[in-house]
Amino acid sequence: MFTGIVEETGQITKIQSLPAGKRFWIQASEKFSNAAPGDSIAVNGVCLTVESNENNQFTFFTLPETLSITNLGNAREGERVNLERAATASTFLGGHIVQGHVEQMARVSSIVQSETDWKIYIDYDSPFSIHKGSLAVNGISLTIHEILPRRIRLDIIPETILKTNIGDWKEGTLLNIENDYFVKIIDSMVERRLRQGISSTVPGRE
């Protein structure tokens, strides 16, 4: 589990293509020195398991399914990626609950920059999109500021741009998307009740 508050960006230093997937080498800072094999780290919002850690350079192995539905599939050596260690019971929840289970990718349609913020438009149409709701984009907990026909708008403050790889985004960039977990749960429960014709009345209450 993660919170969508990116700790820093790391750099992909090496990618090894294998018959069963790809192995990534990612360089982080001393902040990640206590990460051990078996630990979970969100890489661009994708929950990956640390294989090894040598001088804060991690290796991760990714399967074809992960490569097909996330932007790690077309990642290149030298790219910056957003990094966040798994949350603990004492983690300050500054963002929202993020599982690290990317559902799909969405493409940046345009970016409007100003001194106060960046307005980023993404080609994304989802029943889970809620005005002022949360969305994990490349592992960043962001707020949906506007829902347009087949697009959404995100307003990004300078601090978020500084701490993440948003500064590398441009028109056409593919981003990893994970919808709000609680919105998906509520939608699933309502859909199941409607499909099965089960009353929403709590047993024992009239």
N, C-alpha and C positions, 0 to 999 in steps of 0.2 A: 504494500500500500504506500502511496505517495501523496503529496499535498499540492503539487504543481508549482512549488516555489523553487525555481532552478537555482542551484548553488553556484554553478559556474559553467563555463563552456570548456570542453576538452577538444582535442584534435585527433582525428583519425590518422594514425601514422602508417598503418599497413592493413591491407585487406587480402586475405587468402581465399581464393575460390576452391571449393572442394565438391566432390560429387554429391555430398549430402547437405550442402549449405555453404556458408561463408564464416570465416573467422576474422574478427576485427581486433586490431590493436589500437587502443585509445589512451592518449596521454592526458593525465589529469594533474592537479597540483597536490601539494603536501596535505591539503585539507582531506584528501581521500586516502591518506596513508594507512588508516586502520581498516580499510576494506579488505576482506579476506575471501579466498575461494569459497563459493557457495552463497555469498552475499548477493543481494539484489540491488541493481542500480538502474534507474530509468535513463535511457539514452534516446534523446529526442522523443521522450514519452513512452518508449518501449521498455518494458520490464525485462532486463537481461540478467543472467547469472554470471558472476565473476568466475572465470576459470583460473586465472593467475594474476598476481600483482607484483611486478618488479619495478621498484623505483617509481611507483604511481603510474605505471603503464600497464593497463589492464588488457586481458584478452577475453573476448566473448564469442561464443559460437551461436549462429543463428540458423534456423531451419528454413526450408523453402517457403513455408506458409508465412512466416514472419517477413521474409524478403518480398513476398508478393503483395502484401497489404500495407507495407510501411515504406517510408522513403530510405530505409537502410538498403533496400534492394538496388537503388541506383546511386548510393553514396560513393564518394571518391576519396582517395587518400588526400590529406591536407584539409578536408572539410572540418568545420567546427560543429560540434554537437552539444546539445544541452544535457547536463548531468544533474541527477538528484539521487541521493541515497535513500533507501527505504525508511519510512517513518517509524518511530518507536512510540511507546506509550506516553513519553514525555515531549514528543515533538510539538512545537508551536504550529497550530493549524492556521497558517496565514492565507492559504488558498482554498481548495476544496478537496474532497476525497477523490483521488485518482488511482485507478487500479494498475495502470501501465498496460492495459489491454487495448491497443489501438484497433479501431474498427474499420477505418478506411483512410484514404488520402483525399485532400482537397487542394485545389490550385489557387494561388494568389492571382487575382484578376487585375488589381491595381493598388498602388500605394500613393497616398497623398501626404507629403511631409510638410510640417510647419515647425516653428520654434517650440511650441508647447506639446505637440504630440504627433504621432503618425496615425493616419486613418488607413487601415488595411482592409481591403475588400477581398473576400474569399468566395469562390464559386462553391457554394455548399447549400443544400436544401435538405432539411431533416425535420421530421415531426418532433424531435427532441430539442430543437432550438427554441429557447425562450428569451424574450426580450429582458435584458438585464440578468440573464441566467449565466451560469458558468460553463466553460468549454475548455478542455485541455488541447492545446495546439502545440505540436512539437514538445509536449510535456510541460507547457507553460499554462498555468491557471489564468484564463482571460475571461473578460466579461463581454457578452454579446450586446453591442450598443444599438444595433439596428438590424432588423430582418427585412430583406428586400426579396423580390422575386428571384429565386434560385441563387441568392447571394446573402452574405451577412457582412456586417461592418464591425471591426474591432478597433478601438481607440487605445493606442499604446503610449504610455508615458516614457520619458527619457531614461529613467532608472531601469525599467524593464528592458529597454533596448540595449542598455549598457551591460546588463547581467546575462543576456541570452544571445542566441544567434540570429535574432530578428534583424540585426543590422546587415546580415547577409542575404535576406530575402529580397526578391525582386519579382516582377511580373512573370508568371509561369512557374514559380517555385512550388514544388509539391510539399505539403505539410501533413504530418500525422494528426489524426483527429480521434479524440475519445470524448464521447458525450457524458454529461453528468450522470453518475451512477444512480442517484436517487430518482432522477427523472425517468430513467430507464426502468427502474424497479416499479414505480407507480404505474407507468404505462403498461408494463407486463401484467401487473395485477388486475388493472381495469380491463384489459383485453381478455384475460382469462375468464373473468367473471361474466363479461358480455358473451363470450363464446360458449360458456357452459350454462349460462342462464342462472347463475347462483346469485341469490339476493345478497346485498351488501350489509344486511342487518346482522348485527352480532348475535350469535345464539344466546337465548335466554333473555334478550331484550326486545321489547315491542316498540 
